[in-house]
Amino acid sequence: MLYVDASEFRRLRDDARRFDTKLLTGLRRAIKAVGQIGMDAVEKELDKAPPNDQPGSVGSRDAVKAGLRTVISFSARTAGVRIVATNARLDPAHRGFVAAYESKGLRHPVYGNDRVWVDQPTRPYFGAAIHDALEGRGQELVMKAVDDAVRAIGGRGK
């Protein structure tokens, strides 16, 4: 896991912005690249067969992939880089799938038959996939980006 001190993260952002907006842009780009590693891992999980190994997906996994994006936040509550999956980019038939994939399971009618319902296990894999992809590397990459920014700020401040 990668933990960020929100106040230090914001202070670094403010210092980078004050010295050079291009420095802040570079810092954000480097941090977002770490998020992209995690997002690639999530997309790789979404490319796997459904948990019940049934072929013929109706596009729900592709729909979830379409809703993925990385977000960098410097706010006090959510400082850091996050991978979020939203329904905003999904077509109406697939809205709600993001929440369903992160649940322990879901219930749905069989081929639209309201009289026959089944329980379907889901695979809450976002967190595990991201952790496995970034294990050790995430903190290393973010720290390198932060160190580069601090060096650049320190060099100009003299």
C-alpha positions as CSV (number, residue, x, y, z in Angstrom):
1,M,0.0,0.0,0.0
2,L,1.0,3.6,-0.6
3,Y,0.1,6.1,2.0
4,V,0.4,9.9,1.5
5,D,0.6,12.6,4.1
6,A,-2.1,14.9,2.7
7,S,-0.6,18.1,4.1
8,E,2.9,17.4,2.7
9,F,1.4,16.4,-0.6
10,R,-0.5,19.7,-0.8
11,R,2.5,21.7,0.3
12,L,4.6,20.1,-2.5
13,R,1.9,20.9,-5.0
14,D,1.8,24.5,-3.9
15,D,5.6,24.8,-3.9
16,A,5.8,23.3,-7.4
17,R,3.0,25.6,-8.7
18,R,4.8,28.7,-7.1
19,F,8.1,27.9,-8.7
20,D,7.0,26.7,-12.1
21,T,3.7,25.4,-13.4
22,K,5.6,23.1,-15.8
23,L,7.1,21.5,-12.7
24,L,3.6,20.8,-11.3
25,T,2.5,19.4,-14.6
26,G,5.5,17.1,-14.7
27,L,4.8,16.0,-11.1
28,R,1.2,15.3,-11.8
29,R,2.1,13.4,-15.0
30,A,4.6,11.2,-13.1
31,I,2.1,10.5,-10.3
32,K,-0.6,9.7,-12.9
33,A,1.7,7.2,-14.5
34,V,1.7,5.2,-11.3
35,G,-2.0,5.2,-11.4
36,Q,-1.9,4.0,-14.9
37,I,0.0,0.9,-13.8
38,G,-2.8,0.1,-11.4
39,M,-5.4,0.8,-14.1
40,D,-3.7,-1.5,-16.6
41,A,-3.9,-4.2,-13.9
42,V,-7.6,-3.6,-13.4
43,E,-8.2,-3.7,-17.2
44,K,-6.2,-7.0,-17.4
45,E,-8.5,-8.5,-14.7
46,L,-11.5,-7.3,-16.7
47,D,-10.2,-9.1,-19.8
48,K,-10.3,-12.4,-17.9
49,A,-13.3,-14.8,-18.2
50,P,-16.2,-14.2,-15.9
51,P,-16.1,-15.9,-12.5
52,N,-18.7,-18.5,-13.6
53,D,-16.6,-19.2,-16.7
54,Q,-19.6,-18.8,-19.0
55,P,-18.7,-17.6,-22.5
56,G,-20.8,-15.0,-24.3
57,S,-20.5,-11.9,-22.1
58,V,-23.0,-9.2,-22.9
59,G,-20.3,-6.5,-22.7
60,S,-20.5,-5.7,-19.0
61,R,-16.7,-6.0,-18.5
62,D,-16.0,-3.8,-21.5
63,A,-18.6,-1.4,-20.0
64,V,-16.7,-1.3,-16.7
65,K,-13.4,-0.7,-18.5
66,A,-15.0,2.2,-20.4
67,G,-15.8,3.8,-17.0
68,L,-12.2,3.6,-15.6
69,R,-10.0,6.7,-15.1
70,T,-7.2,7.9,-12.9
71,V,-7.7,10.9,-10.6
72,I,-5.0,12.8,-8.8
73,S,-6.2,14.6,-5.7
74,F,-4.4,17.0,-3.4
75,S,-7.4,17.4,-1.1
76,A,-7.1,16.8,2.7
77,R,-9.4,13.8,2.6
78,T,-8.4,12.0,-0.6
79,A,-4.7,13.0,-1.3
80,G,-3.0,10.8,-3.8
81,V,-3.8,9.0,-7.0
82,R,-6.9,6.9,-7.3
83,I,-8.5,4.7,-9.9
84,V,-12.1,5.3,-10.1
85,A,-14.8,3.5,-12.1
86,T,-17.9,5.6,-12.8
87,N,-21.1,5.0,-14.6
88,A,-20.8,8.4,-16.4
89,R,-19.3,6.9,-19.6
90,L,-21.5,3.8,-19.7
91,D,-24.5,3.3,-21.9
92,P,-27.8,3.1,-20.0
93,A,-28.0,-0.8,-20.3
94,H,-24.7,-1.1,-18.3
95,R,-25.2,1.6,-15.6
96,G,-24.7,0.1,-12.2
97,F,-22.2,-2.6,-13.3
98,V,-19.4,-0.8,-11.6
99,A,-21.0,-1.2,-8.2
100,A,-22.0,-4.7,-9.0
101,Y,-18.5,-5.8,-9.8
102,E,-17.2,-4.6,-6.5
103,S,-19.9,-6.3,-4.6
104,K,-19.7,-9.9,-3.2
105,G,-22.4,-11.1,-5.6
106,L,-25.4,-10.1,-7.5
107,R,-28.8,-11.5,-8.3
108,H,-30.3,-11.3,-11.7
109,P,-33.0,-12.9,-13.9
110,V,-31.9,-15.6,-16.3
111,Y,-32.0,-14.1,-19.8
112,G,-34.6,-11.6,-18.7
113,N,-37.0,-14.2,-17.3
114,D,-38.4,-12.5,-14.2
115,R,-39.6,-15.9,-12.8
116,V,-36.1,-17.5,-12.8
117,W,-33.4,-15.7,-10.8
118,V,-29.8,-16.8,-10.1
119,D,-27.1,-15.7,-7.7
120,Q,-23.9,-14.8,-9.5
121,P,-20.6,-14.4,-7.7
122,T,-18.5,-11.4,-8.6
123,R,-14.8,-10.9,-8.3
124,P,-14.0,-7.8,-6.3
125,Y,-10.6,-7.5,-7.9
126,F,-9.8,-3.8,-8.2
127,G,-7.9,-3.5,-4.9
128,A,-6.1,-6.8,-5.2
129,A,-5.1,-6.2,-8.8
130,I,-3.8,-2.7,-8.1
131,H,-1.9,-3.9,-5.0
132,D,-0.2,-6.8,-6.9
133,A,0.7,-4.5,-9.8
134,L,2.2,-1.8,-7.6
135,E,3.7,-3.9,-4.8
136,G,6.9,-2.0,-4.0
137,R,7.1,-0.2,-7.4
138,G,4.3,2.3,-6.7
139,Q,5.9,4.0,-3.8
140,E,9.3,3.9,-5.5
141,L,7.9,5.7,-8.6
142,V,6.0,8.3,-6.6
143,M,9.0,9.0,-4.4
144,K,11.2,9.5,-7.5
145,A,8.7,12.0,-8.9
146,V,8.5,13.8,-5.6
147,D,12.3,13.8,-5.1
148,D,12.7,15.2,-8.6
149,A,10.2,18.0,-7.9
150,V,11.8,18.8,-4.6
151,R,15.3,18.9,-6.2
152,A,14.0,21.2,-8.9
153,I,12.3,23.5,-6.3
154,G,15.4,23.5,-4.1
155,G,17.7,24.3,-7.1
156,R,15.6,27.3,-8.1
157,G,15.2,28.5,-4.5
158,K,18.9,29.2,-4.1
